[in-house]
Amino acid sequence: MIIFTKHAENKFEILKKHKFLITKKQVLKTVEKPELINKSRLPLLIAQRKIDRDRVLLVVYKNGRN
């Protein structure tokens, strides 16, 4: 089960105001199939995935199984 925090929900709205749309589907894909995972902030994980030629989506999350 994936739960989006209030911070994440607010971030979607902020980006939308700047005409940069990120969907929950993109976030889920980044977590499920990341191109890279940064573990330097354990227990938080930072999944990374390219969204276009110039931009990378970073998703900070905690694995609830641990």
C-alpha positions as CSV (number, residue, x, y, z in Angstrom):
1,M,0.0,0.0,0.0
2,I,1.3,3.4,-1.0
3,I,0.2,6.5,1.0
4,F,0.9,10.0,-0.4
5,T,1.7,12.4,2.4
6,K,0.1,15.9,2.7
7,H,3.5,17.3,1.6
8,A,3.4,15.2,-1.6
9,E,-0.2,16.2,-2.3
10,N,0.8,19.9,-1.9
11,K,3.8,19.4,-4.2
12,F,1.5,18.2,-7.0
13,E,-0.5,21.4,-6.6
14,I,2.6,23.6,-6.5
15,L,4.0,22.0,-9.7
16,K,0.6,22.3,-11.4
17,K,0.6,26.1,-10.8
18,H,4.0,26.2,-12.5
19,K,2.5,24.3,-15.4
20,F,4.7,21.3,-14.7
21,L,2.5,18.3,-14.3
22,I,3.6,15.2,-12.4
23,T,1.1,12.4,-12.0
24,K,0.7,9.9,-9.2
25,K,1.2,7.3,-11.9
26,Q,4.7,8.7,-12.6
27,V,5.5,8.7,-8.9
28,L,4.4,5.1,-8.5
29,K,6.4,4.0,-11.6
30,T,9.5,5.8,-10.2
31,V,9.1,3.9,-6.9
32,E,8.3,0.5,-8.5
33,K,10.9,0.7,-11.3
34,P,13.5,3.2,-10.4
35,E,16.6,3.8,-12.6
36,L,18.5,4.5,-9.4
37,I,17.9,4.3,-5.6
38,N,19.9,6.5,-3.3
39,K,20.2,5.0,0.2
40,S,22.3,7.8,1.8
41,R,19.4,9.0,4.0
42,L,18.3,5.6,5.4
43,P,15.6,4.8,6.5
44,L,14.4,7.1,3.7
45,L,15.0,5.9,0.1
46,I,15.2,8.3,-2.9
47,A,14.0,6.7,-6.1
48,Q,15.1,8.4,-9.4
49,R,13.7,8.2,-12.9
50,K,14.1,10.3,-16.0
51,I,10.9,12.0,-17.0
52,D,12.3,13.8,-20.1
53,R,15.6,14.7,-21.7
54,D,16.3,17.4,-19.1
55,R,14.5,16.4,-16.0
56,V,14.6,13.7,-13.3
57,L,11.9,12.8,-10.9
58,L,13.1,12.1,-7.3
59,V,10.7,10.4,-4.9
60,V,11.6,10.2,-1.3
61,Y,9.9,7.3,0.5
62,K,10.1,4.9,3.4
63,N,9.6,1.2,2.9
64,G,6.9,0.2,5.4
65,R,8.1,-3.4,5.4
66,N,11.2,-2.6,7.4
